[in-house]
Amino acid sequence: MKNKFKTIAIAVLIIFSVGISELKAQDKTTISVETDPLTYLFKGYSVHVRVKPKDTDRILVGAGMLLGPLFTTVKLPDFFVNLNSGNKDKGWSVEATGGYSLFGEYFFQKVNSGWFVGGQIGIQKYRIKRTLFTDQHSDYDQLVLMTYGGYTFHLFNSSFYIKPWAGIGYTPKINGSNTLNGSEYKILSTTPFVTFHVGYTF
């Protein structure tokens, strides 16, 4: 586990270091707003704000959050639960109760165009339940330390863009309990991520 943490941490640090070394004078700071449409399928929402500093044309920094409707929970699909085979067919239900992250991204051409790599650090909050104990739950928090990459393309030469990406994250539990009535919900310390964002640059 320590080796996985070191590998991902080094990858994130390299991404940020390369980005900083590429700083150069540009005209202005720009702001982009993104969302992950997949969160809406699970009756939640996400909001991400990215900033391109005026001293670079290849770097984005920003923050994001995941919340449920009216700040409630987002029920995750069964395939998320079953990523760890130890949870399969055991009646577990998992809800995301919130998430907050900081991001840094480096683009090989220019911001919000073409291939990019990124790093993320954040906290994801979860609630677990079981079908046998519907009136009980446990809550826990996970660290998210992730490196990822993807491709950004604009729609009809407009300021709207689509941004598919995939990554691998080190996601250990850092707080709370992942047991319920003596049964342990198995948490993956390394988790794959695949999704896409839709955004607009102002």
HELIX and SHEET records of a PDB file:
HELIX    1   1 LYS A    2  SER A   21  1                                  20    
HELIX    2   2 PRO A   37  LEU A   41  1                                   5    
HELIX    3   3 PRO A   69  PHE A   71  5                                   3    
HELIX    4   4 ASP A   78  VAL A   81  1                                   4    
HELIX    5   5 SER A   85  ASN A   87  5                                   3    
SHEET    1   A 9 VAL A  74  LYS A  75  0                                        
SHEET    2   A 9 TRP A  92  PHE A 107 -1                                        
SHEET    3   A 9 ILE A  59  LEU A  67 -1                                        
SHEET    4   A 9 TYR A  45  LYS A  52 -1                                        
SHEET    5   A 9 THR A  30  THR A  35 -1                                        
SHEET    6   A 9 THR A 190  THR A 201 -1                                        
SHEET    7   A 9 PHE A 160  TYR A 170 -1                                        
SHEET    8   A 9 PHE A 133  HIS A 154 -1                                        
SHEET    9   A 9 GLY A 114  ARG A 130 -1                                        
SHEET    1   B 9 VAL A  74  LYS A  75  0                                        
SHEET    2   B 9 TRP A  92  PHE A 107 -1                                        
SHEET    3   B 9 ILE A  59  LEU A  67 -1                                        
SHEET    4   B 9 TYR A  45  LYS A  52 -1                                        
SHEET    5   B 9 THR A  30  THR A  35 -1                                        
SHEET    6   B 9 THR A 190  THR A 201 -1                                        
SHEET    7   B 9 PHE A 160  TYR A 170 -1                                        
SHEET    8   B 9 PHE A 133  HIS A 154 -1                                        
SHEET    9   B 9 LYS A 173  GLY A 176 -1                                        
SHEET    1   C 2 THR A 179  LEU A 180  0                                        
SHEET    2   C 2 SER A 183  GLU A 184 -1                                        
END                                                                             
